[in-house]
Amino acid sequence: MTDPNSRTVDVDFPFPHHDGLGPLPEFDALRRDTPCARIRLPSGDAAWLVTRYADVRTVLADPRFSRTRATRGPGPRFARVTTLPDSILAADPPVHTRLRKLVAPAFTVRRVETMRQQVAQLVDDLLDTVGAADRPADLVPLFTRPLPLAVICDLLGTPRQDGDQLDAWCDALRNLTAVPEAAVTTAVGEMTDYLTALIAAKRRRPADDLLSTLISARDDEDRLTQEELLSFSIVLLAGGYGTTADRLAGILHLLLVEPSRYQHLQHAPETIPPAVEELLRYAQTNVQANLRVATEDIELGGVTLRAGDAVMAVNSSANHDTAVFDSPEQLDLARTPNPHLAFGHGAHHCVGAQLARIQLQEALTGLVRRFPTLRATSPPTWKTGLKTRAPRTLPVTW
């Protein structure tokens, strides 16, 4: 029997690509047999891969697991190139707390609910375009990409017409093996130049948008450094757009690959909100998570993690833990309760979670109303080599 405290590397990470969004067999095996497993990262460094629900929650919420230590100073790294070390994603409290307070008011449940009608109108406008398209039509460029792009661009105050370039940059930021690390560095540089010019324009002519608010926090209140302002803007664009776009495409794939699922929502649209939660839980979208570093020796899942050890806690694996979810391999659109971790947990819980939920809910509501006979015409193609699994195409007809 293998010693759970062995420092021997068990497996190379990331795992081989799998098309689809069903449960990953690698995570299933690790949750069952080695819930804290030693992996080798692309950088060559070793880390602990944490896959069970309770352990993932612990890593995400316990301040002894540091994000800053995984991006600054000496220590283990996911990749040789560190991306956005000044961003909120790489910060620990109290820096993280200060940064989050700047944007949290824009993403409260009450504030975001006031945007629901605007999102619903965007959905209808995009579905007009879908309806006029030749068939089969690809829902990715016609619907799943432009919806979250329009929402986040309007919220931040960035031009919608730059969508194709933003899409390419967002994919680069989520790179695992798709492009060389030099291409990631180039993408970050280009995105920084783009946002630097946009920030300069908004300094001259402020508007009623989140980016102007952040500029004011930098210039008038001295609550942001210039580097934090830029990295904050990149994270909000990439997270608010790229992640939601991929989730929407993945959810539609899961509904269309088993037509009875889509038909259920079409006949009972009032069940869409809980169905969205189950689709978020089930979809193994994230195959990687932000690395953390233990700041002291900690017992976790029967393993002694030493100070300085790198730890990766994968939310999408936790969402399939049989200790929390009955028959987690089944997609049950009526599942309740559903304490999934699709939006994270603890201090780094996704600040835009409610905005993402509204977009997913309104997208499905619009689709089942306008296209009750929507169906896939062929399997999608898939993005590969990224931190997320998502369809690159969704060919459909109706």
C-alpha positions as CSV (number, residue, x, y, z in Angstrom):
1,M,0.0,0.0,0.0
2,T,1.3,3.5,-0.9
3,D,2.3,5.7,2.0
4,P,-0.1,8.7,1.8
5,N,2.7,11.0,3.0
6,S,5.1,9.8,0.3
7,R,6.8,12.7,-1.5
8,T,6.9,10.5,-4.7
9,V,5.1,12.1,-7.7
10,D,2.1,10.0,-8.6
11,V,1.1,11.5,-11.9
12,D,2.0,14.3,-14.4
13,F,-0.5,17.1,-14.6
14,P,-2.5,18.3,-16.5
15,F,-4.3,15.1,-17.5
16,P,-4.8,14.1,-21.1
17,H,-7.6,16.0,-22.9
18,H,-11.1,14.5,-22.9
19,D,-13.9,15.8,-25.2
20,G,-17.2,16.4,-23.4
21,L,-18.0,17.6,-19.9
22,G,-18.8,14.4,-18.1
23,P,-16.9,13.1,-15.0
24,L,-13.2,12.7,-15.5
25,P,-12.0,9.2,-14.7
26,E,-8.7,10.5,-13.3
27,F,-10.6,12.6,-10.7
28,D,-12.9,9.7,-9.9
29,A,-9.9,7.4,-9.2
30,L,-8.1,10.0,-7.1
31,R,-11.1,10.8,-4.9
32,R,-11.6,7.1,-4.2
33,D,-7.9,6.1,-3.7
34,T,-5.6,9.1,-3.3
35,P,-7.5,12.2,-2.4
36,C,-4.3,14.1,-1.8
37,A,-2.0,13.0,-4.6
38,R,1.5,14.2,-5.6
39,I,1.5,15.6,-9.1
40,R,4.2,17.2,-11.4
41,L,3.2,20.6,-12.8
42,P,4.2,22.0,-16.2
43,S,6.9,24.0,-14.4
44,G,8.5,20.7,-13.2
45,D,7.6,21.5,-9.6
46,A,5.6,19.0,-7.5
47,A,2.3,19.8,-5.8
48,W,-0.5,18.1,-4.0
49,L,-3.7,17.6,-6.0
50,V,-6.8,17.8,-3.7
51,T,-10.0,16.3,-5.1
52,R,-12.5,15.6,-2.3
53,Y,-15.2,18.2,-1.4
54,A,-14.3,18.7,2.3
55,D,-10.6,19.0,1.5
56,V,-11.2,21.4,-1.4
57,R,-13.4,23.7,0.8
58,T,-10.6,23.7,3.4
59,V,-7.9,24.7,1.0
60,L,-10.1,27.4,-0.5
61,A,-11.1,28.9,2.9
62,D,-8.1,28.4,5.2
63,P,-5.8,31.4,5.2
64,R,-2.8,29.1,5.7
65,F,-3.0,28.3,2.0
66,S,-1.6,31.4,0.3
67,R,-2.3,32.5,-3.3
68,T,0.4,35.2,-3.1
69,R,3.1,32.6,-2.3
70,A,2.2,30.8,-5.5
71,T,2.9,33.8,-7.7
72,R,5.6,35.9,-5.9
73,G,9.0,35.2,-4.4
74,P,10.7,31.9,-4.4
75,G,8.6,28.8,-4.3
76,P,6.7,26.3,-6.5
77,R,4.9,27.6,-9.6
78,F,2.3,26.1,-11.9
79,A,4.3,27.3,-15.0
80,R,7.6,29.0,-15.5
81,V,5.8,32.2,-16.5
82,T,3.7,33.8,-13.8
83,T,0.6,35.5,-15.1
84,L,-0.8,38.6,-13.4
85,P,1.1,38.5,-10.0
86,D,-0.5,41.8,-9.0
87,S,-4.1,40.7,-9.6
88,I,-6.9,40.0,-7.1
89,L,-6.6,36.4,-8.0
90,A,-3.1,36.3,-6.7
91,A,-3.7,38.3,-3.5
92,D,-4.2,37.2,0.1
93,P,-6.0,39.3,2.7
94,P,-5.7,42.1,3.6
95,V,-4.7,43.1,0.0
96,H,-7.4,40.8,-1.5
97,T,-10.0,42.3,0.9
98,R,-9.1,45.9,-0.2
99,L,-9.3,45.0,-3.9
100,R,-12.6,43.1,-3.6
101,K,-14.3,46.0,-1.7
102,L,-13.7,48.2,-4.8
103,V,-15.8,46.0,-7.1
104,A,-18.2,44.2,-4.7
105,P,-20.8,46.9,-4.8
106,A,-21.2,46.5,-8.6
107,F,-22.0,42.8,-8.2
108,T,-24.4,42.6,-5.2
109,V,-27.5,40.4,-5.8
110,R,-29.7,43.5,-5.7
111,R,-27.6,45.5,-8.1
112,V,-27.2,42.6,-10.5
113,E,-30.9,41.8,-10.5
114,T,-31.5,45.3,-11.9
115,M,-29.5,44.1,-14.9
116,R,-31.8,41.1,-15.6
117,Q,-34.1,43.0,-18.0
118,Q,-31.1,44.3,-19.9
119,V,-29.6,40.8,-20.2
120,A,-33.0,39.5,-21.4
121,Q,-33.1,42.1,-24.1
122,L,-29.6,41.2,-25.2
123,V,-30.6,37.6,-25.4
124,D,-33.6,38.5,-27.6
125,D,-31.5,40.6,-29.9
126,L,-28.9,37.9,-30.3
127,L,-31.6,35.2,-30.9
128,D,-33.0,37.4,-33.7
129,T,-29.6,37.1,-35.4
130,V,-29.6,33.3,-34.7
131,G,-33.0,33.0,-36.3
132,A,-31.9,34.8,-39.4
133,A,-28.7,32.7,-39.8
134,D,-28.3,29.8,-42.3
135,R,-28.7,26.4,-40.9
136,P,-27.0,24.6,-39.4
137,A,-26.0,27.6,-37.3
138,D,-23.1,27.8,-34.8
139,L,-24.3,29.0,-31.5
140,V,-20.8,29.9,-30.2
141,P,-20.1,32.9,-32.5
142,L,-23.8,33.8,-32.7
143,F,-24.8,33.5,-29.1
144,T,-22.6,32.0,-26.4
145,R,-19.7,34.4,-27.0
146,P,-21.4,37.7,-27.8
147,L,-23.9,37.6,-24.8
148,P,-21.3,37.6,-22.0
149,L,-19.0,39.8,-24.0
150,A,-21.7,42.5,-24.4
151,V,-22.6,42.3,-20.7
152,I,-19.1,42.6,-19.4
153,C,-18.1,45.2,-21.9
154,D,-21.1,47.4,-21.0
155,L,-20.4,46.9,-17.3
156,L,-16.7,47.8,-17.6
157,G,-17.0,50.3,-20.4
158,T,-15.0,48.5,-23.1
159,P,-16.0,48.4,-26.8
160,R,-18.0,45.4,-27.8
161,Q,-16.5,45.4,-31.3
162,D,-13.2,44.2,-29.9
163,G,-14.7,40.8,-29.1
164,D,-12.5,38.6,-31.4
165,Q,-9.3,40.0,-30.0
166,L,-10.6,39.7,-26.4
167,D,-11.5,36.1,-27.1
168,A,-8.0,35.2,-28.3
169,W,-6.4,36.9,-25.2
170,C,-8.8,35.2,-22.8
171,D,-7.9,31.8,-24.2
172,A,-4.2,32.6,-23.9
173,L,-4.7,33.5,-20.2
174,R,-6.2,30.1,-19.6
175,N,-3.4,28.2,-21.4
176,L,-2.1,24.9,-20.2
177,T,-0.5,23.4,-23.3
178,A,-2.3,25.0,-26.2
179,V,0.4,27.7,-26.9
180,P,4.0,28.3,-25.8
181,E,4.5,30.3,-22.6
182,A,6.0,33.1,-24.7
183,A,2.6,33.4,-26.4
184,V,0.9,33.9,-23.0
185,T,3.4,36.6,-22.1
186,T,2.7,38.3,-25.5
187,A,-1.1,38.1,-24.9
188,V,-0.7,39.7,-21.4
189,G,1.4,42.4,-22.9
190,E,-1.0,43.1,-25.7
191,M,-4.0,43.2,-23.3
192,T,-2.1,45.5,-21.0
193,D,-1.3,47.9,-23.9
194,Y,-5.0,47.8,-25.0
195,L,-6.3,48.5,-21.5
196,T,-3.6,51.2,-20.9
197,A,-4.9,53.1,-23.9
198,L,-8.5,52.6,-22.8
199,I,-7.8,53.8,-19.3
200,A,-6.1,56.9,-20.7
201,A,-9.2,57.7,-22.8
202,K,-11.5,57.2,-19.8
203,R,-9.3,59.5,-17.7
204,R,-10.0,62.2,-20.2
205,R,-13.7,61.4,-20.5
206,P,-15.0,59.4,-17.5
207,A,-18.2,57.5,-17.9
208,D,-20.8,55.6,-15.7
209,D,-19.0,52.3,-15.8
210,L,-16.9,50.1,-13.6
211,L,-13.6,50.9,-15.2
212,S,-14.1,54.6,-14.6
213,T,-14.8,53.8,-11.0
214,L,-11.6,51.8,-10.7
215,I,-9.7,54.7,-12.3
216,S,-11.1,57.1,-9.7
217,A,-10.0,54.7,-7.0
218,R,-6.5,54.8,-8.5
219,D,-6.2,58.5,-9.2
220,D,-8.4,60.2,-6.6
221,E,-8.4,57.9,-3.6
222,D,-5.0,56.1,-4.0
223,R,-6.6,52.7,-3.3
224,L,-5.0,51.0,-6.3
225,T,-1.6,51.0,-7.8
226,Q,-1.3,51.3,-11.6
227,E,-0.3,47.7,-11.9
228,E,-3.3,46.6,-9.8
229,L,-5.6,48.7,-11.9
230,L,-4.4,47.0,-15.1
231,S,-4.4,43.5,-13.7
232,F,-7.8,44.1,-12.1
233,S,-9.2,45.1,-15.5
234,I,-7.7,42.0,-17.2
235,V,-9.2,39.7,-14.6
236,L,-12.7,41.2,-14.8
237,L,-12.6,41.0,-18.6
238,A,-11.3,37.4,-18.7
239,G,-13.4,36.1,-15.8
240,G,-16.6,38.1,-16.7
241,Y,-16.4,37.2,-20.4
242,G,-14.3,34.1,-21.1
243,T,-15.5,31.9,-18.2
244,T,-19.2,32.7,-18.6
245,A,-19.0,32.2,-22.4
246,D,-17.4,28.8,-21.9
247,R,-19.9,27.8,-19.3
248,L,-22.9,28.8,-21.4
249,A,-21.5,26.8,-24.4
250,G,-20.9,23.8,-22.2
251,I,-24.4,24.0,-20.6
252,L,-26.0,24.1,-24.0
253,H,-24.0,21.1,-25.1
254,L,-25.1,19.1,-22.1
255,L,-28.8,20.0,-22.8
256,L,-28.6,19.2,-26.5
257,V,-26.5,16.0,-26.3
258,E,-29.5,14.4,-24.4
259,P,-32.6,16.1,-26.1
260,S,-34.9,15.2,-23.3
261,R,-33.1,17.6,-21.1
262,Y,-33.7,20.5,-23.4
263,Q,-37.3,19.4,-23.9
264,H,-37.8,19.3,-20.1
265,L,-36.8,23.0,-19.8
266,Q,-38.9,23.9,-22.8
267,H,-42.0,22.4,-21.2
268,A,-41.2,23.6,-17.6
269,P,-39.2,26.9,-18.0
270,E,-39.9,27.7,-14.3
271,T,-37.3,24.9,-13.5
272,I,-34.5,26.7,-15.3
273,P,-32.9,28.3,-12.1
274,P,-32.3,25.0,-10.3
275,A,-31.4,23.3,-13.6
276,V,-28.6,25.9,-14.1
277,E,-27.2,25.1,-10.7
278,E,-27.1,21.4,-11.5
279,L,-25.6,22.0,-14.9
280,L,-22.9,24.1,-13.2
281,R,-22.2,21.3,-10.7
282,Y,-22.2,18.5,-13.2
283,A,-20.1,20.1,-16.0
284,Q,-16.4,19.2,-15.4
285,T,-15.4,22.6,-17.0
286,N,-12.4,23.3,-14.9
287,V,-9.6,20.8,-15.1
288,Q,-7.2,22.9,-13.1
289,A,-7.4,25.4,-10.3
290,N,-5.3,28.3,-8.9
291,L,-2.2,27.1,-7.1
292,R,-1.8,27.8,-3.4
293,V,1.2,27.3,-1.1
294,A,0.9,26.1,2.5
295,T,2.4,28.6,5.0
296,E,2.8,26.0,7.7
297,D,2.6,22.2,8.2
298,I,-1.1,21.1,7.9
299,E,-2.9,17.8,8.0
300,L,-5.3,17.4,5.1
301,G,-7.0,14.2,4.0
302,G,-4.7,11.9,5.9
303,V,-1.6,13.6,4.5
304,T,0.9,16.0,6.2
305,L,1.5,19.0,3.9
306,R,4.6,20.8,4.8
307,A,5.2,24.6,4.8
308,G,6.1,25.6,1.3
309,D,4.2,22.7,-0.4
310,A,2.1,23.7,-3.4
311,V,-1.5,22.7,-3.3
312,M,-4.2,22.6,-6.1
313,A,-7.8,22.1,-5.0
314,V,-10.1,21.3,-8.0
315,N,-13.7,22.6,-7.6
316,S,-15.1,20.5,-10.4
317,S,-13.8,17.3,-8.8
318,A,-15.3,18.2,-5.5
319,N,-18.7,18.6,-7.2
320,H,-18.7,14.9,-8.0
321,D,-17.9,13.7,-4.4
322,T,-20.3,10.9,-3.4
323,A,-19.9,12.0,0.3
324,V,-21.9,15.2,-0.6
325,F,-23.9,14.4,-3.8
326,D,-26.1,11.3,-4.3
327,S,-25.3,9.7,-7.7
328,P,-23.1,12.7,-8.7
329,E,-22.4,11.1,-12.1
330,Q,-26.1,11.6,-12.9
331,L,-27.2,15.0,-14.3
332,D,-30.4,15.6,-12.2
333,L,-32.0,18.9,-13.3
334,A,-34.2,18.9,-10.1
335,R,-31.3,18.2,-7.7
336,T,-31.8,19.8,-4.3
337,P,-30.0,20.8,-2.2
338,N,-27.0,21.5,-4.4
339,P,-24.1,23.0,-2.5
340,H,-21.8,23.0,-5.5
341,L,-18.5,24.8,-5.7
342,A,-18.6,25.9,-9.3
343,F,-18.0,29.5,-8.2
344,G,-15.4,28.7,-5.6
345,H,-15.5,29.1,-1.9
346,G,-14.0,31.4,0.8
347,A,-12.4,34.7,0.1
348,H,-11.9,34.0,-3.6
349,H,-15.5,33.0,-4.2
350,C,-16.4,34.5,-7.6
351,V,-17.5,38.1,-7.2
352,G,-19.5,37.9,-10.4
353,A,-21.3,34.6,-9.6
354,Q,-24.8,36.2,-9.6
355,L,-24.2,38.0,-12.8
356,A,-23.2,34.8,-14.4
357,R,-26.3,33.0,-13.1
358,I,-28.6,35.7,-14.5
359,Q,-26.9,35.4,-18.0
360,L,-27.2,31.6,-17.9
361,Q,-30.8,31.7,-16.7
362,E,-31.9,34.3,-19.3
363,A,-30.1,32.6,-22.1
364,L,-31.9,29.3,-21.5
365,T,-35.2,31.1,-21.0
366,G,-34.9,32.9,-24.3
367,L,-33.7,29.8,-26.2
368,V,-36.5,27.4,-25.1
369,R,-39.1,30.1,-25.8
370,R,-37.8,31.1,-29.2
371,F,-36.5,27.8,-30.4
372,P,-38.5,24.9,-28.8
373,T,-37.2,22.4,-31.4
374,L,-33.5,23.4,-31.1
375,R,-31.3,20.4,-31.7
376,A,-27.6,19.6,-32.4
377,T,-26.8,18.7,-36.0
378,S,-23.3,17.2,-35.3
379,P,-20.9,16.9,-32.3
380,P,-19.1,20.1,-31.3
381,T,-15.4,20.6,-31.7
382,W,-13.6,21.2,-28.4
383,K,-11.1,23.7,-27.1
384,T,-7.9,21.8,-26.0
385,G,-4.9,22.7,-24.0
386,L,-6.7,25.2,-21.7
387,K,-7.5,25.2,-18.0
388,T,-11.2,24.7,-19.0
389,R,-13.1,22.3,-21.2
390,A,-15.6,23.9,-23.5
391,P,-17.1,23.5,-27.0
392,R,-15.4,25.6,-29.7
393,T,-18.4,25.1,-32.0
394,L,-22.1,24.2,-31.4
395,P,-23.8,23.4,-34.7
396,V,-27.6,23.4,-34.4
397,T,-30.8,23.6,-36.3
398,W,-34.5,23.9,-35.4
